[in-house]
Amino acid sequence: MTTTPVKDGDFCEVVEGRHKGKSGTIRDLNMSKSGHLSITVVQTNGERFKTLAKSVAKKPKDV
């Protein structure tokens, strides 16, 4: 799967992994020592979760 680079403030949907199907705004990007980019996603209801950036796809906010 090809993913577009993400940045803080982008709206995304999780396409694989534990949080598959959830969506929200990307916050708090963090590069681990092993080189994986993890992000915090804030859903519209205020709930937050962490996931790997490779597990998300950017999408327009009004979809």
BANU-308084 format. One record per atom (N, C-alpha, C, O): residue number from 1; residue in one letter; atom name; x, y, z. Coordinates in steps of 0.05 Angstrom, whole numbers. Layout:
residues N
seq->NUM | type->A | atom->CA | X->X | Y->Y | Z->Z
...
***
This chain:
residues 63
seq->1 | type->M | atom->N | X->17 | Y->-24 | Z->0
seq->1 | type->M | atom->CA | X->0 | Y->0 | Z->0
seq->1 | type->M | atom->C | X->18 | Y->25 | Z->0
seq->1 | type->M | atom->O | X->38 | Y->26 | Z->15
seq->2 | type->T | atom->N | X->11 | Y->44 | Z->-16
seq->2 | type->T | atom->CA | X->25 | Y->69 | Z->-18
seq->2 | type->T | atom->C | X->10 | Y->90 | Z->-1
seq->2 | type->T | atom->O | X->-14 | Y->94 | Z->-4
seq->3 | type->T | atom->N | X->25 | Y->104 | Z->17
seq->3 | type->T | atom->CA | X->13 | Y->124 | Z->33
seq->3 | type->T | atom->C | X->26 | Y->151 | Z->27
seq->3 | type->T | atom->O | X->49 | Y->152 | Z->20
seq->4 | type->T | atom->N | X->11 | Y->172 | Z->31
seq->4 | type->T | atom->CA | X->21 | Y->199 | Z->27
seq->4 | type->T | atom->C | X->33 | Y->208 | Z->54
seq->4 | type->T | atom->O | X->21 | Y->202 | Z->75
seq->5 | type->P | atom->N | X->55 | Y->223 | Z->53
seq->5 | type->P | atom->CA | X->66 | Y->233 | Z->79
seq->5 | type->P | atom->C | X->45 | Y->250 | Z->94
seq->5 | type->P | atom->O | X->30 | Y->265 | Z->81
seq->6 | type->V | atom->N | X->44 | Y->247 | Z->120
seq->6 | type->V | atom->CA | X->24 | Y->261 | Z->136
seq->6 | type->V | atom->C | X->38 | Y->283 | Z->152
seq->6 | type->V | atom->O | X->62 | Y->282 | Z->157
seq->7 | type->K | atom->N | X->23 | Y->303 | Z->160
seq->7 | type->K | atom->CA | X->34 | Y->324 | Z->177
seq->7 | type->K | atom->C | X->13 | Y->332 | Z->198
seq->7 | type->K | atom->O | X->-10 | Y->325 | Z->196
seq->8 | type->D | atom->N | X->22 | Y->346 | Z->218
seq->8 | type->D | atom->CA | X->5 | Y->355 | Z->240
seq->8 | type->D | atom->C | X->-18 | Y->371 | Z->229
seq->8 | type->D | atom->O | X->-14 | Y->390 | Z->213
seq->9 | type->G | atom->N | X->-43 | Y->364 | Z->237
seq->9 | type->G | atom->CA | X->-66 | Y->379 | Z->228
seq->9 | type->G | atom->C | X->-81 | Y->365 | Z->205
seq->9 | type->G | atom->O | X->-103 | Y->373 | Z->198
seq->10 | type->D | atom->N | X->-69 | Y->345 | Z->192
seq->10 | type->D | atom->CA | X->-82 | Y->331 | Z->170
seq->10 | type->D | atom->C | X->-105 | Y->314 | Z->181
seq->10 | type->D | atom->O | X->-104 | Y->305 | Z->204
seq->11 | type->F | atom->N | X->-126 | Y->311 | Z->165
seq->11 | type->F | atom->CA | X->-148 | Y->293 | Z->172
seq->11 | type->F | atom->C | X->-142 | Y->266 | Z->160
seq->11 | type->F | atom->O | X->-134 | Y->265 | Z->136
seq->12 | type->C | atom->N | X->-145 | Y->245 | Z->175
seq->12 | type->C | atom->CA | X->-138 | Y->218 | Z->164
seq->12 | type->C | atom->C | X->-158 | Y->197 | Z->173
seq->12 | type->C | atom->O | X->-174 | Y->201 | Z->191
seq->13 | type->E | atom->N | X->-156 | Y->174 | Z->160
seq->13 | type->E | atom->CA | X->-172 | Y->151 | Z->168
seq->13 | type->E | atom->C | X->-152 | Y->128 | Z->171
seq->13 | type->E | atom->O | X->-134 | Y->125 | Z->154
seq->14 | type->V | atom->N | X->-155 | Y->112 | Z->192
seq->14 | type->V | atom->CA | X->-138 | Y->89 | Z->196
seq->14 | type->V | atom->C | X->-147 | Y->66 | Z->178
seq->14 | type->V | atom->O | X->-171 | Y->59 | Z->179
seq->15 | type->V | atom->N | X->-129 | Y->56 | Z->162
seq->15 | type->V | atom->CA | X->-136 | Y->35 | Z->142
seq->15 | type->V | atom->C | X->-127 | Y->7 | Z->150
seq->15 | type->V | atom->O | X->-134 | Y->-12 | Z->136
seq->16 | type->E | atom->N | X->-111 | Y->5 | Z->171
seq->16 | type->E | atom->CA | X->-102 | Y->-22 | Z->180
seq->16 | type->E | atom->C | X->-94 | Y->-20 | Z->209
seq->16 | type->E | atom->O | X->-88 | Y->1 | Z->220
seq->17 | type->G | atom->N | X->-94 | Y->-44 | Z->222
seq->17 | type->G | atom->CA | X->-86 | Y->-45 | Z->250
seq->17 | type->G | atom->C | X->-109 | Y->-44 | Z->269
seq->17 | type->G | atom->O | X->-133 | Y->-46 | Z->261
seq->18 | type->R | atom->N | X->-103 | Y->-41 | Z->294
seq->18 | type->R | atom->CA | X->-122 | Y->-42 | Z->316
seq->18 | type->R | atom->C | X->-145 | Y->-21 | Z->314
seq->18 | type->R | atom->O | X->-168 | Y->-27 | Z->321
seq->19 | type->H | atom->N | X->-139 | Y->3 | Z->304
seq->19 | type->H | atom->CA | X->-158 | Y->24 | Z->302
seq->19 | type->H | atom->C | X->-171 | Y->28 | Z->274
seq->19 | type->H | atom->O | X->-182 | Y->49 | Z->268
seq->20 | type->K | atom->N | X->-170 | Y->7 | Z->258
seq->20 | type->K | atom->CA | X->-180 | Y->8 | Z->231
seq->20 | type->K | atom->C | X->-209 | Y->18 | Z->230
seq->20 | type->K | atom->O | X->-226 | Y->10 | Z->246
seq->21 | type->G | atom->N | X->-214 | Y->37 | Z->212
seq->21 | type->G | atom->CA | X->-240 | Y->49 | Z->209
seq->21 | type->G | atom->C | X->-245 | Y->75 | Z->224
seq->21 | type->G | atom->O | X->-264 | Y->90 | Z->218
seq->22 | type->K | atom->N | X->-227 | Y->81 | Z->243
seq->22 | type->K | atom->CA | X->-230 | Y->106 | Z->258
seq->22 | type->K | atom->C | X->-217 | Y->128 | Z->242
seq->22 | type->K | atom->O | X->-199 | Y->124 | Z->226
seq->23 | type->S | atom->N | X->-225 | Y->153 | Z->248
seq->23 | type->S | atom->CA | X->-213 | Y->176 | Z->234
seq->23 | type->S | atom->C | X->-211 | Y->199 | Z->253
seq->23 | type->S | atom->O | X->-224 | Y->200 | Z->274
seq->24 | type->G | atom->N | X->-195 | Y->219 | Z->245
seq->24 | type->G | atom->CA | X->-192 | Y->243 | Z->262
seq->24 | type->G | atom->C | X->-169 | Y->260 | Z->252
seq->24 | type->G | atom->O | X->-159 | Y->256 | Z->230
seq->25 | type->T | atom->N | X->-161 | Y->279 | Z->268
seq->25 | type->T | atom->CA | X->-140 | Y->298 | Z->261
seq->25 | type->T | atom->C | X->-113 | Y->288 | Z->273
seq->25 | type->T | atom->O | X->-112 | Y->280 | Z->296
seq->26 | type->I | atom->N | X->-92 | Y->290 | Z->257
seq->26 | type->I | atom->CA | X->-66 | Y->281 | Z->266
seq->26 | type->I | atom->C | X->-53 | Y->302 | Z->284
seq->26 | type->I | atom->O | X->-53 | Y->326 | Z->278
seq->27 | type->R | atom->N | X->-42 | Y->292 | Z->307
seq->27 | type->R | atom->CA | X->-27 | Y->309 | Z->326
seq->27 | type->R | atom->C | X->-3 | Y->293 | Z->335
seq->27 | type->R | atom->O | X->-2 | Y->269 | Z->332
seq->28 | type->D | atom->N | X->17 | Y->307 | Z->345
seq->28 | type->D | atom->CA | X->40 | Y->295 | Z->359
seq->28 | type->D | atom->C | X->54 | Y->273 | Z->343
seq->28 | type->D | atom->O | X->52 | Y->250 | Z->350
seq->29 | type->L | atom->N | X->68 | Y->281 | Z->322
seq->29 | type->L | atom->CA | X->84 | Y->262 | Z->307
seq->29 | type->L | atom->C | X->110 | Y->257 | Z->323
seq->29 | type->L | atom->O | X->122 | Y->275 | Z->334
seq->30 | type->N | atom->N | X->118 | Y->231 | Z->323
seq->30 | type->N | atom->CA | X->142 | Y->224 | Z->338
seq->30 | type->N | atom->C | X->157 | Y->201 | Z->323
seq->30 | type->N | atom->O | X->145 | Y->181 | Z->317
seq->31 | type->M | atom->N | X->183 | Y->206 | Z->318
seq->31 | type->M | atom->CA | X->199 | Y->186 | Z->305
seq->31 | type->M | atom->C | X->213 | Y->169 | Z->326
seq->31 | type->M | atom->O | X->227 | Y->180 | Z->343
seq->32 | type->S | atom->N | X->208 | Y->143 | Z->325
seq->32 | type->S | atom->CA | X->220 | Y->125 | Z->345
seq->32 | type->S | atom->C | X->250 | Y->120 | Z->338
seq->32 | type->S | atom->O | X->259 | Y->127 | Z->317
seq->33 | type->K | atom->N | X->264 | Y->108 | Z->357
seq->33 | type->K | atom->CA | X->292 | Y->102 | Z->353
seq->33 | type->K | atom->C | X->296 | Y->82 | Z->330
seq->33 | type->K | atom->O | X->316 | Y->83 | Z->316
seq->34 | type->S | atom->N | X->276 | Y->65 | Z->326
seq->34 | type->S | atom->CA | X->278 | Y->46 | Z->304
seq->34 | type->S | atom->C | X->270 | Y->57 | Z->277
seq->34 | type->S | atom->O | X->271 | Y->43 | Z->257
seq->35 | type->G | atom->N | X->261 | Y->82 | Z->277
seq->35 | type->G | atom->CA | X->255 | Y->95 | Z->251
seq->35 | type->G | atom->C | X->226 | Y->95 | Z->243
seq->35 | type->G | atom->O | X->219 | Y->103 | Z->220
seq->36 | type->H | atom->N | X->208 | Y->86 | Z->260
seq->36 | type->H | atom->CA | X->179 | Y->86 | Z->254
seq->36 | type->H | atom->C | X->166 | Y->112 | Z->264
seq->36 | type->H | atom->O | X->172 | Y->121 | Z->286
seq->37 | type->L | atom->N | X->149 | Y->123 | Z->247
seq->37 | type->L | atom->CA | X->135 | Y->148 | Z->254
seq->37 | type->L | atom->C | X->109 | Y->141 | Z->268
seq->37 | type->L | atom->O | X->91 | Y->128 | Z->256
seq->38 | type->S | atom->N | X->105 | Y->149 | Z->293
seq->38 | type->S | atom->CA | X->80 | Y->144 | Z->307
seq->38 | type->S | atom->C | X->66 | Y->171 | Z->309
seq->38 | type->S | atom->O | X->78 | Y->192 | Z->311
seq->39 | type->I | atom->N | X->39 | Y->170 | Z->310
seq->39 | type->I | atom->CA | X->23 | Y->194 | Z->311
seq->39 | type->I | atom->C | X->1 | Y->191 | Z->332
seq->39 | type->I | atom->O | X->-6 | Y->168 | Z->338
seq->40 | type->T | atom->N | X->-9 | Y->213 | Z->341
seq->40 | type->T | atom->CA | X->-33 | Y->213 | Z->358
seq->40 | type->T | atom->C | X->-55 | Y->224 | Z->340
seq->40 | type->T | atom->O | X->-52 | Y->244 | Z->327
seq->41 | type->V | atom->N | X->-78 | Y->209 | Z->340
seq->41 | type->V | atom->CA | X->-101 | Y->218 | Z->325
seq->41 | type->V | atom->C | X->-123 | Y->226 | Z->345
seq->41 | type->V | atom->O | X->-129 | Y->212 | Z->363
seq->42 | type->V | atom->N | X->-134 | Y->250 | Z->340
seq->42 | type->V | atom->CA | X->-156 | Y->260 | Z->357
seq->42 | type->V | atom->C | X->-182 | Y->259 | Z->341
seq->42 | type->V | atom->O | X->-184 | Y->271 | Z->320
seq->43 | type->Q | atom->N | X->-200 | Y->242 | Z->351
seq->43 | type->Q | atom->CA | X->-226 | Y->239 | Z->338
seq->43 | type->Q | atom->C | X->-244 | Y->264 | Z->343
seq->43 | type->Q | atom->O | X->-238 | Y->280 | Z->361
seq->44 | type->T | atom->N | X->-265 | Y->266 | Z->328
seq->44 | type->T | atom->CA | X->-283 | Y->290 | Z->330
seq->44 | type->T | atom->C | X->-296 | Y->291 | Z->358
seq->44 | type->T | atom->O | X->-304 | Y->312 | Z->367
seq->45 | type->N | atom->N | X->-299 | Y->268 | Z->371
seq->45 | type->N | atom->CA | X->-311 | Y->267 | Z->398
seq->45 | type->N | atom->C | X->-291 | Y->273 | Z->420
seq->45 | type->N | atom->O | X->-298 | Y->272 | Z->444
seq->46 | type->G | atom->N | X->-266 | Y->278 | Z->413
seq->46 | type->G | atom->CA | X->-245 | Y->285 | Z->432
seq->46 | type->G | atom->C | X->-228 | Y->261 | Z->441
seq->46 | type->G | atom->O | X->-207 | Y->265 | Z->454
seq->47 | type->E | atom->N | X->-235 | Y->237 | Z->434
seq->47 | type->E | atom->CA | X->-219 | Y->213 | Z->442
seq->47 | type->E | atom->C | X->-193 | Y->213 | Z->426
seq->47 | type->E | atom->O | X->-193 | Y->221 | Z->402
seq->48 | type->R | atom->N | X->-172 | Y->204 | Z->439
seq->48 | type->R | atom->CA | X->-146 | Y->204 | Z->426
seq->48 | type->R | atom->C | X->-135 | Y->175 | Z->426
seq->48 | type->R | atom->O | X->-142 | Y->159 | Z->444
seq->49 | type->F | atom->N | X->-120 | Y->168 | Z->405
seq->49 | type->F | atom->CA | X->-106 | Y->143 | Z->405
seq->49 | type->F | atom->C | X->-80 | Y->146 | Z->389
seq->49 | type->F | atom->O | X->-78 | Y->164 | Z->372
seq->50 | type->K | atom->N | X->-61 | Y->128 | Z->394
seq->50 | type->K | atom->CA | X->-36 | Y->128 | Z->380
seq->50 | type->K | atom->C | X->-36 | Y->106 | Z->360
seq->50 | type->K | atom->O | X->-47 | Y->84 | Z->365
seq->51 | type->T | atom->N | X->-23 | Y->111 | Z->337
seq->51 | type->T | atom->CA | X->-20 | Y->90 | Z->316
seq->51 | type->T | atom->C | X->5 | Y->97 | Z->300
seq->51 | type->T | atom->O | X->16 | Y->119 | Z->302
seq->52 | type->L | atom->N | X->13 | Y->79 | Z->283
seq->52 | type->L | atom->CA | X->35 | Y->84 | Z->265
seq->52 | type->L | atom->C | X->25 | Y->100 | Z->240
seq->52 | type->L | atom->O | X->3 | Y->95 | Z->230
seq->53 | type->A | atom->N | X->42 | Y->118 | Z->231
seq->53 | type->A | atom->CA | X->35 | Y->134 | Z->208
seq->53 | type->A | atom->C | X->30 | Y->117 | Z->183
seq->53 | type->A | atom->O | X->14 | Y->125 | Z->166
seq->54 | type->K | atom->N | X->43 | Y->95 | Z->181
seq->54 | type->K | atom->CA | X->40 | Y->78 | Z->157
seq->54 | type->K | atom->C | X->12 | Y->65 | Z->157
seq->54 | type->K | atom->O | X->4 | Y->53 | Z->136
seq->55 | type->S | atom->N | X->-3 | Y->66 | Z->179
seq->55 | type->S | atom->CA | X->-29 | Y->54 | Z->181
seq->55 | type->S | atom->C | X->-52 | Y->73 | Z->173
seq->55 | type->S | atom->O | X->-75 | Y->65 | Z->174
seq->56 | type->V | atom->N | X->-45 | Y->98 | Z->166
seq->56 | type->V | atom->CA | X->-66 | Y->117 | Z->160
seq->56 | type->V | atom->C | X->-65 | Y->127 | Z->131
seq->56 | type->V | atom->O | X->-44 | Y->125 | Z->118
seq->57 | type->A | atom->N | X->-88 | Y->137 | Z->122
seq->57 | type->A | atom->CA | X->-89 | Y->150 | Z->96
seq->57 | type->A | atom->C | X->-102 | Y->177 | Z->99
seq->57 | type->A | atom->O | X->-122 | Y->180 | Z->112
seq->58 | type->K | atom->N | X->-89 | Y->198 | Z->87
seq->58 | type->K | atom->CA | X->-101 | Y->225 | Z->88
seq->58 | type->K | atom->C | X->-127 | Y->225 | Z->72
seq->58 | type->K | atom->O | X->-130 | Y->211 | Z->52
seq->59 | type->K | atom->N | X->-146 | Y->241 | Z->82
seq->59 | type->K | atom->CA | X->-171 | Y->244 | Z->67
seq->59 | type->K | atom->C | X->-182 | Y->272 | Z->72
seq->59 | type->K | atom->O | X->-175 | Y->284 | Z->92
seq->60 | type->P | atom->N | X->-199 | Y->282 | Z->54
seq->60 | type->P | atom->CA | X->-210 | Y->308 | Z->58
seq->60 | type->P | atom->C | X->-228 | Y->308 | Z->83
seq->60 | type->P | atom->O | X->-241 | Y->289 | Z->89
seq->61 | type->K | atom->N | X->-228 | Y->331 | Z->97
seq->61 | type->K | atom->CA | X->-242 | Y->332 | Z->122
seq->61 | type->K | atom->C | X->-272 | Y->331 | Z->119
seq->61 | type->K | atom->O | X->-286 | Y->321 | Z->137
seq->62 | type->D | atom->N | X->-283 | Y->341 | Z->97
seq->62 | type->D | atom->CA | X->-312 | Y->342 | Z->94
seq->62 | type->D | atom->C | X->-324 | Y->317 | Z->82
seq->62 | type->D | atom->O | X->-347 | Y->317 | Z->74
seq->63 | type->V | atom->N | X->-309 | Y->295 | Z->80
seq->63 | type->V | atom->CA | X->-319 | Y->270 | Z->70
seq->63 | type->V | atom->C | X->-331 | Y->254 | Z->93
seq->63 | type->V | atom->O | X->-341 | Y->232 | Z->89
***
